[in-house]
Amino acid sequence: MQLTETLRTLCALPAVSGFEAQAAHTVADLLRPYCDTVEVDRNSNVLAYKACGKKHAKTILLDAHLDQIGFVVTEVLDGGFVRFAPVGGVDPRMLLAAEVTILADEPLYGVVSCLPPHLLKPGEQDKAVPIDQMTIDTGLTDAKERIKIGTPVMFGQQPVELLGDQYCSKCLDDRAGVAAILLALDKLKKGKKKLKCNIAVLISAQEEVTGLGAQTGAYAVQPEYAIAVDVTHGKTPDGPSDGTFELGSGVAIGVGPNLHRGLTKLLVKAAKANDIGYSLEVMEGNTGTNAWTMQIVARGIATALLSIPEKYMHTPVEVVKLSDVEDVASLIAAFVRTFDGEVDAS
């Protein structure tokens, strides 16, 4: 499996929260070589299962979310201009002049319109324009016929490979997590050691807005254990030093009351035993990930969180380091190869 090609395929998929159906079927196809069964449910979750063959074996669920932040059309104006609302956590400061794709019956190109600095009034340069005052310029004379109210819109930037093993794209939150799970399954398939636990995979919908996918998907599986794979904040010169992680430092393993101590300890042990780079990420409350949602499903699921350091989260130019994605995949594979379903509660 070529990680860069997998990321390019995943990041091209349109999956604004609530509009994941098309992308879900493509991801289902990517999972089929590794799993016994794969399905897309009514909420556009992708659910896959691989049995180990051992009687009364425990199940561990691997989750990453498929959806991405984006927009939805609220009004189509004369002259090819479109008003829109955010879907998920969108920062208005970085929207002006952004390239977007309007996911109509035929995808359409647009740019978020902006006034040039020459036409701004004194003091306006320091103020963020509210999203409800922005428009997308499509240049179309027939926009009202081609674009319907409620049409999803996503960032239009294409992936770029940067120097230093870095990869830049929209929606690496959380396509990088999806890629890590696919790579882990590829590693497990190539291994000769027989597994002692069943593996379920949930590529979940709507993490950015409701958590619906994690809740309904985990309830459908009801595993004993779960590992959520997501992104965390990468360190930058203009950002804080606390709660951020250097790109290239490996896996950020979550530690906190939301996360099962015994399962977390086993993941740390596996990282040490296999010389996989890792850091501990202290998360004193809501992790802001599907780990928070899955832990309380049904009778409760012992949940852990593995994160990939990422710069510029929730922008069209998110950046990860490929070695960190590979480290997450290696840790999952190393852990699952030896996991027998028994975890100390302490």
C-alpha positions as CSV (number, residue, x, y, z in Angstrom):
1,M,0.0,0.0,0.0
2,Q,1.4,3.4,-1.1
3,L,0.5,5.9,1.7
4,T,0.7,9.0,-0.5
5,E,-1.6,7.5,-3.2
6,T,-4.0,6.4,-0.5
7,L,-4.1,9.9,1.0
8,R,-4.6,11.4,-2.4
9,T,-7.5,9.1,-3.1
10,L,-9.1,9.7,0.3
11,C,-8.6,13.5,0.3
12,A,-10.3,13.8,-3.1
13,L,-13.5,12.3,-1.7
14,P,-16.4,14.7,-1.1
15,A,-17.8,14.1,2.4
16,V,-19.0,17.3,4.1
17,S,-20.6,16.2,7.3
18,G,-24.1,14.8,6.6
19,F,-23.2,14.2,2.9
20,E,-20.8,11.3,3.2
21,A,-22.7,8.6,1.2
22,Q,-20.6,8.8,-2.0
23,A,-17.3,8.7,-0.2
24,A,-18.4,5.9,2.1
25,H,-18.8,3.5,-0.8
26,T,-15.3,4.3,-2.1
27,V,-13.8,3.6,1.4
28,A,-15.8,0.4,1.6
29,D,-14.1,-0.8,-1.5
30,L,-10.7,0.1,0.0
31,L,-11.5,-2.0,3.1
32,R,-12.7,-5.1,1.3
33,P,-9.3,-6.7,0.6
34,Y,-8.7,-6.8,4.4
35,C,-12.0,-7.7,6.0
36,D,-14.5,-10.6,5.9
37,T,-17.6,-8.3,5.6
38,V,-18.0,-4.6,4.7
39,E,-21.2,-2.5,4.6
40,V,-22.4,1.0,4.4
41,D,-25.2,1.7,6.9
42,R,-28.1,4.1,6.5
43,N,-26.1,6.9,8.2
44,S,-23.2,6.5,5.7
45,N,-21.0,4.8,8.3
46,V,-18.6,2.2,6.8
47,L,-18.6,-0.9,9.0
48,A,-16.2,-3.7,8.4
49,Y,-15.4,-6.9,10.3
50,K,-12.5,-9.4,10.4
51,A,-12.9,-12.5,12.6
52,C,-9.9,-14.2,14.2
53,G,-11.6,-17.6,14.3
54,K,-11.1,-18.0,18.1
55,K,-14.1,-19.0,20.1
56,H,-15.5,-16.3,22.4
57,A,-12.8,-13.9,21.2
58,K,-13.1,-10.2,22.2
59,T,-13.6,-7.5,19.6
60,I,-11.6,-4.3,19.2
61,L,-13.0,-1.5,17.1
62,L,-10.8,0.8,15.1
63,D,-12.5,4.2,14.3
64,A,-11.6,7.2,12.2
65,H,-14.1,9.7,10.9
66,L,-14.8,10.2,7.2
67,D,-16.5,13.6,7.3
68,Q,-14.9,16.9,6.7
69,I,-15.8,20.5,7.6
70,G,-17.4,22.5,4.7
71,F,-20.4,24.6,3.9
72,V,-24.0,24.4,2.6
73,V,-25.7,26.7,0.1
74,T,-28.3,28.9,1.7
75,E,-29.2,31.3,-1.2
76,V,-28.4,31.7,-4.9
77,L,-28.2,35.3,-5.9
78,D,-28.3,37.0,-9.3
79,G,-25.0,37.2,-11.2
80,G,-23.8,33.7,-10.1
81,F,-23.2,34.6,-6.5
82,V,-24.0,32.1,-3.7
83,R,-24.5,32.6,0.0
84,F,-23.5,29.8,2.4
85,A,-23.4,28.6,6.0
86,P,-20.6,26.7,7.7
87,V,-20.8,22.9,8.5
88,G,-18.5,22.2,11.4
89,G,-15.9,24.4,12.9
90,V,-14.9,26.8,10.2
91,D,-12.8,29.9,10.9
92,P,-14.0,32.9,8.9
93,R,-10.6,34.6,9.0
94,M,-9.2,32.2,6.3
95,L,-12.2,32.0,4.0
96,L,-11.8,35.2,1.8
97,A,-10.5,34.3,-1.6
98,A,-10.6,30.6,-0.9
99,E,-11.2,28.1,-3.7
100,V,-14.2,25.9,-3.3
101,T,-16.1,23.1,-5.1
102,I,-19.9,23.3,-5.1
103,L,-21.1,19.7,-5.1
104,A,-24.1,20.2,-7.4
105,D,-25.1,17.4,-9.8
106,E,-22.0,18.4,-11.7
107,P,-19.3,19.8,-9.4
108,L,-18.8,23.5,-9.9
109,Y,-15.8,25.7,-9.2
110,G,-16.1,28.9,-7.1
111,V,-14.1,31.4,-5.1
112,V,-15.1,33.2,-1.9
113,S,-15.4,36.8,-3.0
114,C,-13.4,39.5,-1.3
115,L,-12.8,43.2,-1.6
116,P,-9.3,44.2,-2.6
117,P,-7.4,46.2,0.1
118,H,-7.7,49.3,-2.1
119,L,-11.4,49.4,-1.6
120,L,-11.5,48.7,2.2
121,K,-12.5,51.5,4.6
122,P,-10.1,52.5,7.4
123,G,-10.1,49.8,10.1
124,E,-11.8,47.1,8.0
125,Q,-8.5,45.3,7.3
126,D,-8.3,44.2,10.9
127,K,-11.8,42.8,11.1
128,A,-13.0,39.3,10.1
129,V,-16.0,39.3,7.8
130,P,-18.9,37.2,9.2
131,I,-19.6,34.1,7.1
132,D,-23.2,35.1,6.6
133,Q,-22.0,38.2,4.8
134,M,-19.7,36.3,2.4
135,T,-20.6,35.0,-1.0
136,I,-19.1,32.5,-3.4
137,D,-18.6,33.7,-6.9
138,T,-19.3,31.1,-9.5
139,G,-19.3,33.3,-12.6
140,L,-22.3,31.3,-13.9
141,T,-25.2,33.1,-15.6
142,D,-27.4,30.0,-14.9
143,A,-26.4,29.5,-11.3
144,K,-30.0,29.5,-10.1
145,E,-30.8,26.6,-12.4
146,R,-27.7,24.5,-11.5
147,I,-27.3,25.1,-7.8
148,K,-30.0,24.2,-5.3
149,I,-30.5,25.4,-1.7
150,G,-28.9,22.8,0.6
151,T,-26.1,21.8,-1.8
152,P,-22.8,21.0,0.1
153,V,-19.6,22.9,-0.6
154,M,-16.1,21.8,0.1
155,F,-12.6,23.4,-0.1
156,G,-11.2,23.1,-3.6
157,Q,-7.4,22.8,-2.9
158,Q,-5.5,19.8,-4.3
159,P,-3.0,17.8,-2.2
160,V,0.6,18.8,-2.3
161,E,3.7,16.8,-1.1
162,L,6.0,19.2,0.8
163,L,9.6,18.7,1.6
164,G,10.6,16.9,4.8
165,D,8.1,14.0,4.3
166,Q,5.2,16.4,4.9
167,Y,1.8,16.2,3.1
168,C,-0.6,19.1,2.7
169,S,-4.3,18.9,1.9
170,K,-7.8,19.7,2.9
171,C,-9.6,17.2,5.2
172,L,-6.5,15.4,6.5
173,D,-8.7,15.6,9.6
174,D,-9.5,12.8,9.5
175,R,-8.5,11.2,6.2
176,A,-5.0,10.7,7.7
177,G,-6.7,8.6,10.4
178,V,-8.5,6.6,7.8
179,A,-5.3,6.0,6.0
180,A,-3.5,4.9,9.2
181,I,-6.2,2.2,9.8
182,L,-6.0,1.0,6.2
183,L,-2.2,0.8,6.5
184,A,-2.5,-1.1,9.8
185,L,-4.8,-3.6,8.2
186,D,-2.3,-4.0,5.3
187,K,0.5,-4.7,7.8
188,L,-1.7,-7.3,9.7
189,K,-2.6,-9.0,6.4
190,K,1.0,-9.5,5.6
191,G,1.9,-10.8,9.0
192,K,1.9,-14.6,9.7
193,K,0.9,-14.5,13.3
194,K,-2.7,-15.6,13.9
195,L,-4.8,-13.0,15.7
196,K,-6.4,-13.6,19.1
197,C,-9.2,-10.9,18.8
198,N,-11.7,-9.9,16.2
199,I,-11.2,-6.6,14.5
200,A,-14.1,-4.2,13.6
201,V,-13.5,-1.1,11.6
202,L,-15.8,2.0,11.8
203,I,-15.2,4.8,9.3
204,S,-17.7,7.1,10.9
205,A,-20.0,9.9,9.7
206,Q,-20.7,13.3,11.2
207,E,-17.9,13.6,13.8
208,E,-17.6,17.3,13.0
209,V,-21.2,18.1,13.8
210,T,-23.1,15.5,15.9
211,G,-21.1,12.4,16.7
212,L,-23.9,10.4,15.2
213,G,-21.6,8.1,13.3
214,A,-19.5,7.0,16.3
215,Q,-22.6,6.5,18.5
216,T,-24.7,4.5,16.1
217,G,-21.7,2.6,14.6
218,A,-20.3,1.6,17.9
219,Y,-23.7,0.5,19.1
220,A,-24.1,-1.7,16.0
221,V,-20.8,-3.4,16.8
222,Q,-20.8,-3.2,20.7
223,P,-17.1,-4.2,21.0
224,E,-15.4,-4.7,24.3
225,Y,-12.6,-2.2,23.2
226,A,-12.2,0.7,20.8
227,I,-9.3,2.8,19.5
228,A,-10.2,6.2,18.0
229,V,-7.7,7.5,15.5
230,D,-7.8,11.3,14.9
231,V,-5.5,14.3,14.6
232,T,-4.1,16.6,17.2
233,H,-2.4,20.0,17.1
234,G,1.0,20.2,15.5
235,K,3.6,22.7,16.8
236,T,4.2,25.9,14.8
237,P,6.4,28.9,15.6
238,D,3.3,31.2,16.2
239,G,1.4,28.6,18.2
240,P,1.4,27.6,21.9
241,S,4.0,25.2,23.2
242,D,1.6,23.4,25.6
243,G,-0.8,20.8,24.1
244,T,1.0,20.8,20.7
245,F,3.3,18.1,19.2
246,E,6.2,18.3,16.8
247,L,5.5,16.8,13.4
248,G,7.7,13.7,13.2
249,S,7.4,12.9,16.9
250,G,5.2,9.9,16.3
251,V,1.9,8.9,17.9
252,A,0.2,11.1,20.4
253,I,-1.4,8.7,22.9
254,G,-4.2,10.2,24.8
255,V,-4.2,10.0,28.6
256,G,-7.2,11.2,30.7
257,P,-10.4,10.2,32.5
258,N,-12.3,9.6,29.2
259,L,-9.7,7.1,28.2
260,H,-9.3,3.6,29.6
261,R,-6.1,3.4,31.6
262,G,-5.5,-0.3,31.1
263,L,-5.9,-0.1,27.3
264,T,-3.8,3.0,27.2
265,K,-1.0,1.4,29.2
266,L,-0.9,-1.6,26.7
267,L,-0.6,0.8,23.8
268,V,2.3,2.6,25.5
269,K,3.9,-0.8,26.2
270,A,3.5,-1.8,22.5
271,A,5.1,1.5,21.3
272,K,8.1,1.0,23.6
273,A,8.5,-2.7,22.7
274,N,8.5,-1.9,18.9
275,D,10.5,1.3,19.1
276,I,7.7,3.4,17.8
277,G,7.9,7.1,18.5
278,Y,5.2,8.4,20.8
279,S,4.2,11.2,23.2
280,L,1.6,11.3,25.9
281,E,-1.3,13.8,25.3
282,V,-3.0,14.7,28.6
283,M,-6.7,15.3,28.0
284,E,-8.4,16.2,31.2
285,G,-12.0,16.1,29.9
286,N,-13.8,15.9,26.6
287,T,-11.3,14.9,24.0
288,G,-13.2,16.4,21.1
289,T,-13.0,13.1,19.3
290,N,-15.1,10.0,18.8
291,A,-13.4,8.5,21.8
292,W,-15.6,10.7,24.0
293,T,-18.7,9.4,22.2
294,M,-17.9,5.7,22.0
295,Q,-17.0,5.2,25.7
296,I,-20.6,5.5,26.9
297,V,-22.3,3.4,24.1
298,A,-24.4,0.4,25.4
299,R,-22.8,-1.0,28.5
300,G,-19.7,1.1,28.0
301,I,-16.6,0.5,25.8
302,A,-13.0,0.7,27.0
303,T,-11.6,3.3,24.7
304,A,-8.2,4.6,23.8
305,L,-7.2,7.5,21.5
306,L,-4.3,7.7,19.1
307,S,-3.6,11.0,17.3
308,I,-1.5,12.3,14.4
309,P,0.1,15.7,14.9
310,E,-1.3,18.1,12.3
311,K,-0.6,21.8,11.5
312,Y,-3.4,24.2,10.5
313,M,-6.3,22.1,11.6
314,H,-9.7,23.0,10.0
315,T,-8.2,24.9,7.1
316,P,-7.8,23.9,3.4
317,V,-4.0,23.5,4.0
318,E,-3.7,20.9,6.8
319,V,-0.3,19.4,7.1
320,V,0.9,16.0,8.5
321,K,4.1,14.2,8.4
322,L,3.9,10.8,6.6
323,S,6.1,9.1,9.2
324,D,3.6,10.0,11.9
325,V,0.7,8.3,10.0
326,E,3.0,5.3,9.5
327,D,3.8,5.2,13.2
328,V,0.1,5.2,14.1
329,A,-0.4,2.3,11.7
330,S,2.6,0.4,13.1
331,L,1.4,0.9,16.6
332,I,-2.1,-0.4,15.9
333,A,-0.7,-3.4,14.0
334,A,1.8,-4.2,16.7
335,F,-0.8,-4.0,19.4
336,V,-3.4,-6.0,17.7
337,R,-1.0,-8.8,16.7
338,T,-0.4,-9.7,20.4
339,F,-3.7,-8.5,22.0
340,D,-5.6,-11.4,23.6
341,G,-8.6,-9.3,24.7
342,E,-7.5,-9.1,28.4
343,V,-6.9,-5.7,29.8
344,D,-6.2,-4.7,33.4
345,A,-8.8,-2.2,34.6
346,S,-6.3,-0.1,36.6
